């Protein structure tokens, strides 16, 4: 069974594609609501979402505005991995990164995805297995 407790959502857009920004935050927020650990992987122009105040000017005339989605993502415990190459190519200031944002490349991203989540999993005993319709469907019974 695959471990889906950790989710990576990619975003390579910023002001250039406000709807893509909203979809990334909404997807990440939904995964957080389900108890998953979530990293928003910011690349290209998306790295600017990792900067303080940047999201405030996106989708200001639409609901939900990016500032609210950004704040909710952080409050729920979402994290940002900011592509260091993309970030440095834009000569951005690391001191301006928001909380929960780190400059991390592809290798740390893959390590995050591979590692087991830190949330405890409920034990599955034989009785649960016999009543789990998914187990029957998968031929486990």
Backbone bond lengths (Angstrom), bond angles and torsions (degrees), N, CA, C in turn:
res aa  C-N    CA-C-N  psi(-1)  N-CA   C-N-CA  omega(-1)  CA-C   N-CA-C  phi
1 X - - - 1.453 - - 1.520 108.96 -
2 X 1.311 117.49 130.86 1.460 122.08 -179.23 1.521 110.25 -70.42
3 X 1.329 115.55 145.03 1.450 121.02 177.23 1.521 107.94 -91.01
4 X 1.324 116.78 106.14 1.461 122.02 -178.36 1.517 112.09 -102.55
5 X 1.331 116.97 22.61 1.450 119.95 -177.01 1.521 112.30 -76.70
6 X 1.313 117.05 -15.99 1.466 121.51 178.12 1.523 109.07 -117.60
7 X 1.316 114.36 131.24 1.461 120.27 -175.51 1.522 109.20 -125.03
8 X 1.319 115.32 137.16 1.463 122.21 173.53 1.523 107.72 -114.65
9 X 1.323 116.27 125.87 1.457 122.44 176.10 1.519 106.92 -116.43
10 X 1.310 116.95 123.95 1.456 120.95 -179.25 1.516 112.30 -91.56
11 X 1.324 116.05 144.01 1.463 121.43 174.32 1.525 108.95 -144.62
12 X 1.317 115.97 118.22 1.464 121.11 179.08 1.525 111.26 -111.39
13 X 1.321 116.69 11.94 1.463 121.30 -176.57 1.516 111.54 -116.66
14 X 1.323 113.72 161.29 1.458 122.03 175.11 1.515 107.81 -140.14
15 X 1.320 116.65 -126.71 1.467 121.22 178.29 1.520 111.89 -58.40
16 X 1.334 116.92 -25.93 1.461 121.43 -177.62 1.523 113.14 -67.31
17 X 1.342 118.19 -22.63 1.463 121.24 -178.88 1.537 109.01 -148.71
18 X 1.329 116.66 77.11 1.461 120.51 -174.89 1.526 114.23 -59.41
19 X 1.325 117.58 -33.57 1.459 119.44 -179.64 1.521 111.33 -67.64
20 X 1.332 117.48 -38.11 1.465 120.63 177.48 1.530 110.52 -64.08
21 X 1.315 116.63 -36.12 1.468 121.11 176.43 1.529 109.54 -62.37
22 X 1.330 116.56 -48.29 1.461 120.80 -179.44 1.527 111.24 -60.94
23 X 1.325 116.98 -43.98 1.466 120.52 -179.44 1.528 110.61 -62.46
24 X 1.317 117.64 -39.95 1.470 120.38 178.54 1.519 111.12 -62.71
25 X 1.331 116.86 -46.68 1.462 120.10 178.89 1.529 111.86 -65.00
26 X 1.321 117.22 -41.34 1.461 120.62 -179.84 1.527 111.36 -65.19
27 X 1.320 117.20 -40.67 1.462 121.28 178.32 1.525 110.52 -64.56
28 X 1.329 115.96 -47.59 1.459 120.15 177.93 1.523 112.08 -61.82
29 X 1.312 116.98 -41.10 1.461 121.23 179.21 1.521 112.12 -64.21
30 X 1.327 116.70 -39.39 1.470 120.32 178.05 1.527 110.67 -63.45
31 X 1.321 117.06 -41.12 1.468 120.62 178.34 1.534 110.64 -66.03
32 X 1.322 117.45 -39.62 1.466 120.78 176.69 1.530 110.78 -62.72
33 X 1.329 116.20 -39.79 1.463 120.62 178.62 1.530 111.97 -62.56
34 X 1.321 116.85 -25.16 1.468 121.71 178.42 1.522 112.26 -90.21
35 X 1.334 116.55 7.49 1.452 120.56 176.06 1.518 114.77 85.75
36 X 1.301 117.41 14.29 1.460 120.09 179.68 1.522 110.64 -89.24
37 X 1.328 115.80 156.81 1.457 121.13 171.30 1.529 106.30 -86.29
38 X 1.321 116.47 134.20 1.469 119.88 -173.75 1.518 110.84 -129.39
39 X 1.329 113.93 135.01 1.453 122.02 170.37 1.524 107.71 -118.59
40 X 1.321 115.42 128.27 1.455 121.51 170.87 1.524 105.89 -92.02
41 X 1.335 116.56 112.58 1.471 123.69 -176.53 1.514 107.41 -89.01
42 X 1.331 116.31 107.99 1.461 122.55 -174.47 1.522 110.58 -98.28
43 X 1.329 115.66 122.47 1.463 122.41 179.24 1.524 109.72 -132.25
44 X 1.318 116.22 169.86 1.474 122.67 178.68 1.526 109.92 47.76
45 X 1.326 117.32 -131.78 1.476 120.09 -179.35 1.523 112.00 -69.52
46 X 1.328 116.94 -17.65 1.457 120.85 178.56 1.517 113.82 -63.15
47 X 1.351 117.47 -21.14 1.468 119.20 -179.69 1.521 111.91 -59.92
48 X 1.309 116.64 -25.04 1.471 120.06 -179.72 1.530 112.20 -66.54
49 X 1.345 117.51 -22.10 1.467 120.49 176.56 1.523 111.21 -64.21
50 X 1.316 116.79 -19.93 1.449 121.00 177.90 1.517 113.57 -80.81
51 X 1.322 117.11 -2.61 1.466 121.38 -179.29 1.520 111.78 -95.10
52 X 1.315 115.57 142.32 1.464 121.57 178.27 1.534 110.00 -57.09
53 X 1.324 115.53 128.61 1.454 121.68 174.87 1.513 116.53 83.37
54 X 1.326 118.68 -13.11 1.468 119.46 -175.92 1.523 112.08 -63.91
55 X 1.315 118.22 -43.06 1.469 121.43 -177.09 1.532 111.89 -66.81
56 X 1.328 117.19 -19.08 1.466 120.92 -176.30 1.523 113.38 -60.16
57 X 1.333 117.58 -27.59 1.462 120.34 -176.76 1.519 114.62 -96.61
58 X 1.317 117.92 7.97 1.470 121.38 -176.07 1.525 109.77 -106.02
59 X 1.319 116.03 131.09 1.473 123.76 177.87 1.529 111.55 60.39
60 X 1.317 117.40 36.17 1.467 119.97 -179.34 1.525 111.47 -67.46
61 X 1.320 117.14 -23.41 1.466 121.72 -178.34 1.528 112.38 -98.94
62 X 1.343 117.03 8.24 1.466 120.93 -177.35 1.522 109.73 -128.26
63 X 1.328 114.38 162.56 1.457 119.50 177.16 1.526 108.44 -118.78
64 X 1.304 118.00 123.95 1.459 127.98 4.56 1.529 111.40 -88.05
65 X 1.319 116.77 145.08 1.463 120.11 175.58 1.536 109.72 -72.82
66 X 1.313 116.10 150.83 1.473 121.01 -177.50 1.525 111.69 -61.78
67 X 1.321 118.11 -33.44 1.466 120.32 -179.69 1.533 110.79 -59.57
68 X 1.332 116.96 -42.50 1.464 120.13 179.22 1.524 110.75 -67.41
69 X 1.330 117.09 -44.13 1.464 120.80 179.23 1.528 111.19 -61.54
70 X 1.318 115.22 -41.63 1.468 121.80 179.28 1.530 110.23 -61.80
71 X 1.316 116.62 -48.47 1.467 122.02 179.97 1.534 110.95 -61.77
72 X 1.338 117.12 -44.65 1.462 121.01 -179.66 1.530 111.23 -64.25
73 X 1.324 116.55 -39.41 1.462 120.67 179.22 1.531 110.08 -60.19
74 X 1.317 116.84 -44.37 1.466 121.37 179.57 1.540 110.25 -67.70
75 X 1.326 117.39 -45.19 1.467 121.18 -178.81 1.524 112.39 -60.85
76 X 1.326 116.80 -32.58 1.468 121.19 179.89 1.531 112.42 -80.03
77 X 1.332 116.39 -6.37 1.463 119.91 178.42 1.512 114.78 100.76
78 X 1.314 117.78 10.96 1.455 120.76 177.66 1.520 111.24 -65.97
79 X 1.322 115.33 149.47 1.468 121.57 -179.51 1.523 109.51 -120.02
80 X 1.326 115.21 157.32 1.457 122.49 177.14 1.516 109.30 -117.96
81 X 1.313 117.09 127.19 1.460 121.87 166.73 1.524 105.01 -105.54
82 X 1.319 115.68 118.16 1.460 122.08 -175.76 1.526 108.36 -103.64
83 X 1.317 116.44 122.74 1.464 121.08 -179.72 1.531 109.21 -58.60
84 X 1.329 117.65 117.12 1.463 119.43 -176.56 1.528 113.09 -66.96
85 X 1.316 117.20 -32.99 1.474 119.53 179.10 1.521 109.56 -65.73
86 X 1.331 116.94 -49.69 1.468 120.80 179.64 1.528 110.89 -61.46
87 X 1.321 116.28 -41.30 1.465 122.18 -178.61 1.528 110.40 -63.17
88 X 1.330 116.21 -49.09 1.467 120.54 -177.66 1.518 112.74 -69.53
89 X 1.332 117.93 -32.95 1.472 120.50 177.02 1.525 111.53 -62.88
90 X 1.306 116.91 -25.22 1.460 121.44 179.78 1.528 112.09 -95.01
91 X 1.334 116.88 4.57 1.463 123.62 178.10 1.529 111.73 52.09
92 X 1.335 115.96 45.09 1.460 121.41 179.16 1.523 109.86 -86.90
93 X 1.325 116.13 162.20 1.456 122.63 -174.89 1.524 110.66 -98.62
94 X 1.321 117.67 116.14 1.463 122.95 -178.84 1.528 111.79 -59.55
95 X 1.323 117.23 -28.99 1.467 120.84 179.36 1.531 111.75 -66.33
96 X 1.334 117.69 -15.80 1.463 122.09 -179.11 1.525 113.48 -92.84
97 X 1.336 117.78 4.47 1.465 120.43 179.35 1.527 110.35 -66.36
98 X 1.317 115.96 143.44 1.465 121.49 177.68 1.525 109.87 -73.84
99 X 1.345 116.00 167.38 1.459 118.93 176.20 1.532 108.05 -62.76
100 X 1.284 115.74 150.13 1.464 124.31 -178.86 1.529 113.07 72.04
101 X 1.334 118.44 10.53 1.472 121.57 178.31 1.521 109.54 -108.81
102 X 1.329 114.68 136.03 1.463 121.08 178.84 1.518 108.93 -138.47
103 X 1.324 115.90 146.19 1.455 119.82 171.53 1.527 107.12 -77.50
104 X 1.318 116.11 110.57 1.462 121.28 -179.21 1.515 108.20 -144.23
105 X 1.323 114.93 134.47 1.454 121.07 -178.62 1.514 113.13 -90.05
106 X 1.333 114.24 -164.55 1.458 121.43 -174.63 1.524 113.24 -64.99
107 X 1.318 117.89 -38.60 1.476 119.39 -179.10 1.532 112.01 -63.79
108 X 1.338 119.53 -48.62 1.467 118.81 175.51 1.533 112.56 -61.81
109 X 1.332 116.47 -32.11 1.461 119.98 177.55 1.527 110.29 -63.46
110 X 1.324 116.91 -43.79 1.464 120.79 178.74 1.525 111.09 -67.35
111 X 1.329 117.41 -35.14 1.461 120.75 176.12 1.526 110.29 -63.90
112 X 1.326 117.26 -42.10 1.465 121.01 176.65 1.521 110.08 -59.19
113 X 1.295 116.13 -46.39 1.470 120.64 -176.88 1.531 111.83 -65.40
114 X 1.327 116.47 -38.02 1.468 121.25 -177.85 1.518 113.13 -75.81
115 X 1.319 117.07 -34.05 1.470 121.28 -175.26 1.527 110.51 -66.57
116 X 1.279 115.24 150.08 1.469 120.35 176.77 1.523 109.04 -71.84
117 X 1.284 115.70 145.31 1.459 120.67 177.83 1.519 109.80 -67.75
118 X 1.305 115.58 157.74 1.451 121.47 -177.63 1.520 113.04 -88.22
119 X 1.309 118.24 4.31 1.459 119.58 179.38 1.522 109.16 -90.47
120 X 1.309 117.73 140.30 1.463 119.97 -179.74 1.522 110.71 -71.12
121 X 1.301 115.72 143.54 1.457 120.80 176.72 1.520 108.37 -100.97
122 X 1.324 117.46 140.56 1.462 119.19 178.63 1.528 109.66 -68.15
123 X 1.338 116.97 144.14 1.464 119.38 178.93 1.517 109.96 -68.16
124 X 1.317 115.09 146.92 1.466 120.19 178.21 1.514 107.60 -114.21
125 X 1.308 116.64 107.44 1.450 119.35 178.39 1.522 109.76 -95.17
126 X 1.309 116.35 176.12 1.456 121.14 -177.17 1.512 113.09 -59.61
127 X 1.339 117.59 -37.24 1.464 120.80 -178.67 1.520 110.37 -64.67
128 X 1.326 116.97 -41.44 1.458 119.77 178.33 1.526 110.25 -64.66
129 X 1.300 115.99 -40.55 1.449 120.24 -177.79 1.531 111.11 -62.87
130 X 1.337 116.98 -39.17 1.456 119.72 -178.48 1.525 111.65 -68.42
131 X 1.330 117.96 -26.92 1.460 120.17 -178.04 1.525 112.59 -98.32
132 X 1.303 117.00 -2.05 1.462 120.78 -178.76 1.524 109.13 -84.31
133 X 1.353 118.27 108.62 1.467 119.83 -178.03 1.532 112.54 -62.90
134 X 1.332 116.93 -26.10 1.474 118.92 178.14 1.519 110.34 -67.50
135 X 1.342 116.27 -36.83 1.465 119.91 179.27 1.515 110.39 -64.13
136 X 1.348 117.26 -41.23 1.452 120.93 178.72 1.516 110.41 -63.06
137 X 1.317 115.93 -43.13 1.464 121.33 -179.38 1.520 111.36 -61.99
138 X 1.319 115.87 -34.63 1.463 120.25 -178.22 1.525 111.46 -85.18
139 X 1.326 117.57 3.94 1.449 120.66 177.60 1.512 113.38 76.54
140 X 1.319 117.82 25.00 1.461 120.61 -178.67 1.516 112.25 -85.27
141 X 1.316 118.66 -13.21 1.467 120.33 -177.62 1.507 110.46 -105.41
